[in-house]
């Protein structure tokens, strides 16, 4: 019973954020089967990340001046490989899918990939903490629900926005793809760095850095909501254009 409750608390924030982004899609809801594909693709991205982390460790992990830094843990071990693997899953599973036919779709699918990643990652971390103590499992579940799961969601919004722009504005395809990937990596790396670096600071600096993290997190939410609204408007204009063309064809 207690383990079931803990598992429910671990998965609940993932489910709530999936519902949120699903109902933000106001024009053509995505097929459940394609959303499921994106979600489980996000889980698969964790396996890709393990492999990439292994090779990064072989390349940079043997350089103490780098491997012993918070930068290594936040960017080279987390932000860069995780966002790259989620991007690869998007390109493999979603990019050519016939249901990726609207501006807002990129955000929906990228968020589902990110939340699939977050769901499995959450279960792994909470399980490890629970082995040590049940209380530790609940504490880990709480903080990851508050920070890590929304983080993956927000990085998904950023990546998905730019991948949609690349899809429907092919004249700037490379620019949008690189911008989305690099911004998602940067946001993820800074997010983790601000959380991790506090372990190496004094009390006063720790409070300052936590303050910067909270401000950054709020700013990231404002940015994500802005990108969501912008793609909703792009989808509205896209649908209006399609309806206009269909109307013209009926009269011709």
C-alpha positions in Angstrom: 0.0 0.0 0.0 2.7 2.5 1.0 4.9 1.5 -2.1 1.8 2.0 -4.3 1.2 5.4 -2.8 4.9 6.3 -3.4 4.7 5.1 -7.0 1.6 7.2 -7.5 3.2 10.3 -6.1 6.2 9.7 -8.4 4.1 9.4 -11.6 1.4 11.9 -10.8 3.3 15.1 -11.7 4.2 13.5 -15.1 0.5 12.7 -15.7 -0.7 16.2 -14.7 1.8 17.9 -17.0 0.9 15.6 -19.9 -2.8 16.5 -19.4 -1.9 20.2 -19.3 0.0 20.3 -22.6 -2.5 18.0 -24.3 -5.4 20.4 -23.6 -3.3 23.4 -24.7 -3.6 21.9 -28.2 -6.7 23.7 -29.3 -7.1 22.8 -32.9 -6.2 19.2 -33.8 -5.6 16.9 -30.8 -2.8 14.4 -31.4 -3.6 10.7 -31.7 -3.1 8.8 -28.4 -1.0 6.2 -30.2 1.5 8.8 -31.4 1.6 10.4 -27.9 2.3 7.0 -26.4 5.1 6.5 -28.9 6.6 9.8 -27.9 6.2 9.0 -24.2 7.9 5.6 -24.4 10.5 7.1 -26.8 11.4 9.4 -23.9 12.0 6.4 -21.7 14.2 4.9 -24.4 16.2 8.1 -24.5 17.5 7.2 -21.0 19.2 4.1 -22.5 20.8 6.3 -25.2 21.9 8.7 -22.4 23.6 6.0 -20.5 25.6 5.0 -23.6 26.5 8.6 -24.4 27.5 9.3 -20.7 29.8 6.3 -20.9 31.6 7.7 -23.9 31.7 11.2 -22.4 33.2 9.7 -19.3 35.9 7.9 -21.4 36.7 11.2 -23.1 36.4 13.8 -20.4 36.0 11.8 -17.2 39.7 11.1 -17.0 40.6 14.9 -16.8 40.4 15.6 -13.1 40.4 19.4 -13.6 37.1 18.9 -15.5 35.5 15.8 -14.2 35.6 17.0 -10.6 33.6 20.1 -11.4 29.9 21.0 -11.1 30.0 22.0 -14.7 30.9 18.4 -15.7 28.0 17.0 -13.6 25.4 19.6 -14.8 26.3 20.0 -18.4 28.5 17.1 -19.7 26.8 14.4 -17.6 23.2 15.7 -17.6 22.1 18.7 -19.7 24.0 18.0 -23.0 23.6 14.2 -23.3 20.0 14.1 -22.0 18.7 16.9 -24.4 20.7 15.5 -27.3 19.1 12.0 -26.8 15.6 13.5 -26.4 16.2 15.4 -29.7 17.4 12.2 -31.4 14.2 10.4 -30.3 12.1 13.3 -31.6 13.9 13.1 -35.0 13.6 9.3 -35.2 10.0 8.8 -34.0 8.2 12.1 -34.7 9.8 14.3 -37.3 8.4 12.4 -40.3 5.2 11.2 -38.6 2.2 12.3 -40.6 0.5 13.6 -37.4 3.2 16.2 -37.0 1.3 18.6 -39.2 0.7 21.7 -37.0 2.9 24.3 -35.3 1.8 23.3 -31.8 2.5 19.6 -32.3 6.2 20.1 -31.9 5.7 21.3 -28.3 3.2 18.5 -27.5 5.5 15.7 -28.7 8.7 17.2 -27.3 7.0 17.5 -23.9 5.7 13.9 -24.0 9.2 12.8 -24.8 10.6 14.9 -22.0 8.0 13.6 -19.6 8.6 10.0 -20.6 12.2 10.6 -19.8 11.3 12.2 -16.5 8.9 9.5 -15.5 11.5 6.6 -15.8 14.2 8.8 -14.3 11.9 9.6 -11.4 11.1 6.0 -10.7 14.8 5.1 -10.7 15.8 7.9 -8.3 12.9 7.3 -5.9 13.6 3.5 -6.0 17.2 4.1 -5.1 16.3 6.4 -2.2 13.6 4.0 -0.9 16.2 1.2 -0.6 18.0 3.4 1.9 14.8 4.5 3.7 11.1 4.9 3.0 11.2 8.5 4.2 14.0 9.2 1.8 11.9 7.9 -1.0 9.0 10.2 -0.2 11.4 13.2 0.2 13.0 12.4 -3.2 9.6 12.0 -4.8 8.5 15.4 -3.4 11.5 17.4 -4.6 11.6 15.7 -8.0 7.9 16.4 -8.5 8.6 20.0 -7.6 11.8 20.5 -9.6 13.0 17.8 -12.0 9.7 16.8 -13.7 8.7 20.4 -14.5 12.2 21.0 -15.6 12.0 18.3 -18.3 8.6 19.7 -19.3 10.1 23.2 -19.7 13.1 22.0 -21.7 10.6 20.1 -23.9 8.6 23.3 -24.6 11.8 25.0 -25.7 13.0 22.2 -27.9 9.5 21.5 -29.4 8.9 25.2 -30.2 12.0 25.4 -32.4 11.6 22.0 -34.0 8.1 23.1 -35.1 9.6 26.3 -36.5 12.2 24.2 -38.4 9.4 21.9 -39.7 7.1 24.5 -41.1 9.7 27.2 -42.0 12.2 25.0 -43.8 14.1 28.0 -45.3 15.6 28.4 -41.8 15.5 24.7 -40.8 19.1 24.4 -39.6 19.0 27.6 -37.7 15.9 26.6 -35.8 17.1 23.1 -35.1 20.5 24.2 -33.7 18.9 27.1 -31.7 16.3 24.8 -30.1 18.9 22.1 -29.3 21.5 24.5 -27.8 18.9 26.5 -25.8 17.4 23.3 -24.3 20.9 22.1 -23.4 21.8 25.5 -21.9 18.6 25.7 -19.9 19.0 22.2 -18.6 22.7 22.6 -17.7 22.1 25.9 -15.9 19.1 24.5 -14.1 21.2 21.6 -12.8 24.3 23.7 -12.1 22.4 26.1 -9.9 21.0 23.2 -7.9 24.3 21.2 -7.7 26.7 24.1 -6.9 25.0 24.8 -3.6 26.6 21.7 -2.1 30.0 23.4 -2.5 29.1 26.8 -1.1 28.9 28.4 2.3 25.5 29.2 3.8 25.3 32.8 2.6 26.2 31.9 -1.0 23.8 29.0 -0.9 20.9 31.2 -0.1 22.0 33.6 -2.9 22.2 30.8 -5.5 18.9 29.3 -4.4 17.4 32.7 -5.0 18.9 32.9 -8.4 17.6 29.4 -9.2 14.0 30.4 -8.1 14.2 33.5 -10.3 15.5 31.5 -13.2 12.9 28.9 -12.8 10.1 31.5 -12.7 11.7 33.1 -15.8 11.8 29.7 -17.5 8.0 29.2 -16.9 7.2 32.7 -18.3 9.3 31.9 -21.3 7.7 28.5 -21.8 4.1 29.9 -21.5 5.1 32.6 -24.0 6.3 30.0 -26.5 3.1 28.0 -26.0 1.0 31.0 -26.7 3.0 31.9 -29.8 2.6 28.4 -31.3 -1.1 28.4 -30.4 -1.4 31.5 -32.5 0.7 30.1 -35.3 -1.5 27.0 -35.3 -4.6 29.2 -35.4 -3.3 31.1 -38.5 -2.2 27.8 -40.1 -5.7 26.4 -39.6 -7.3 29.6 -41.0 -5.1 29.4 -44.0 -6.0 25.7 -44.6 -9.8 26.5 -44.3 -9.4 29.5 -46.7 -7.7 27.2 -49.3 -10.4 24.6 -48.9 -13.1 27.2 -49.3 -11.5 28.5 -52.5 -11.2 25.0 -53.9 -14.9 24.4 -53.3 -15.8 27.5 -55.4 -13.4 26.7 -58.2 
